[in-house]
């Protein structure tokens, strides 16, 4: 995947998080892909990833996720994002939060390092040449953000 393709993929991924449709987020992951947040246990498989996304969407019904940048460095591909939203879900504090973080991605390139052609739908890739249906999707995502700052914002305090 070129940097341009990766940037478009990341922009669509951010839009999926804003959709209030957790299956749209899960569709960006390989069938047995995983998502972990702040070194927590991974959600493995699209159903588990959708459940994880639903948790954020319920907590922040007005959630907006923006893509800040996508970079590739010694650790791998990093999707940098900012989440803003009001904690008005069940048991919410009513406080508005703005947190930034990143996801370290491993992109599934299929058996033998084959590449898929992006078709504009994360759950579908061009199957010519026998590429895996998971080609070009996220195989593993490790999310990171400042949880202390997040908790402080939820409380609405500077402590």
N, C-alpha and C positions, 0 to 999 in steps of 0.2 A: 504494500500500500504506500503510495507516495505521500509526502507531507500534505499536499493539497487535498488528496482523498481523505487522509486522516483528519484534517481540520474540518472538512464537510461532515464526516462521520461524527466527530465530537460535537459540532453544532447541533446536529439532529438528535444526538444523545441528550444534550442539555434541554432541548425542546421537549423530549419525551418525559423528562423529570417534571416539567411544568404542566404536563397534560392532565394530571389527576387520573391517569390510566396506567396502573403499574405494569400491565402486560406490555405496554409500549416500551418501557424501560427494559424489561426482561428480554424482549426481542433482539436487543443489541448484543446479547450474550450467546455464546455457543450453547448447544443443548445441555451440556454438563458443565457449563461455565460456573464461576464462583465470584462472589462479591463479599468482601469483609470490610468492616468499618473500624478504624482505630484499633487494629490488632485483635478485634473480637473474632468469635468463631465465624467461619465463612458460611454464607448461604449458598448452597450448591444446587444447581439446576434452575431452570427458568421459573418454576413455581415458587421456589424458595426465594429467589431474587425478587419476584413480583411481590411477595409478602414483605420483604425488607423495604422495598420502594413504597408499598402501601402504608407502612408505618410512618414514613416521613410525610407522605401526602395527607394522612389523617391528622398528624400533629400540626402541619402547616397547610391548611386548605388553600391559602393564597400564595403558596410557594412559587418562587421564581428562581431558577437556576440559570446562571449565565456562564458561558465558556469564557474564561479569561485568556487562556492560551493552551496550546499543545506543544510539548517539547520532547525531544528524544535526547537523553543524556546517558551517562554510564550505567545508571540504574535501569533504564528502559524508557518506554513511552509514558509520559505524564500528562494527564488531562487536568488542568488547573481550572477551578470553578469558584463561583460565589453563590451562596444560597441566601436569599432574603425571604422572610415570611413572618407571619404573626401566629404565635402559639395559641390558636383558638380551638384546637381539637379537643376531644374529651379530656377533662381534667387540666386543660391548658391554663397558662398564667395570663394570657392576653398580651404578653410582651412581644415586641417585634425584635427579631434577631437578624443579624447579618454576619455570616461566617464565610471564610474562604478556606479552601483546602485543595487537595489534589487526589487523583486516583492513579496509582501505578498500574498500567495495563500490560497484559500479555495478550497479543492478538493471535488468534488461531489461524495459521496459514495452511492447515490441512497436511495430509501425508506428503512427505517428500518436499515440503516447503512450497507446494503449489500456491498459486495466487488466484483469487476469484475476481470476477468483474463485479463491481458495485452496481446494483440495479436500482438503488434508491429505496429499497425496502430492506431493513436489517435482517428480516427473517428469510430472505431469499437471495441467493447469489446465482450467477450464471453457472450452470452445471456442465457446460461443455468441457470436454477433456477429463471428466470424472472428478472434478474438484469436490471436496467435502462441502456439505451444506453449511458447515460451521466456518468455512473460510471467510476471513475478513471480519469475524465477530470477536467479541471479547471472551477469551478463555479464562482469564483471571484478572480481577480488579481488587487492589488493596487501597481502600480509601483512608485518607488521613485529614483530620482537622483538629484545631485547638479545642479540646473538650472543656477545659477550664473556662475559657472565654465564652464558649457556648452556654455553659451552666450559669455563668455570671449574667449574661444577657437575659436568660430565661427568668432569673430572679429579679432583674431590673436594678441591680446594684453594681457598685464599683468594687466590691470585695470579692 
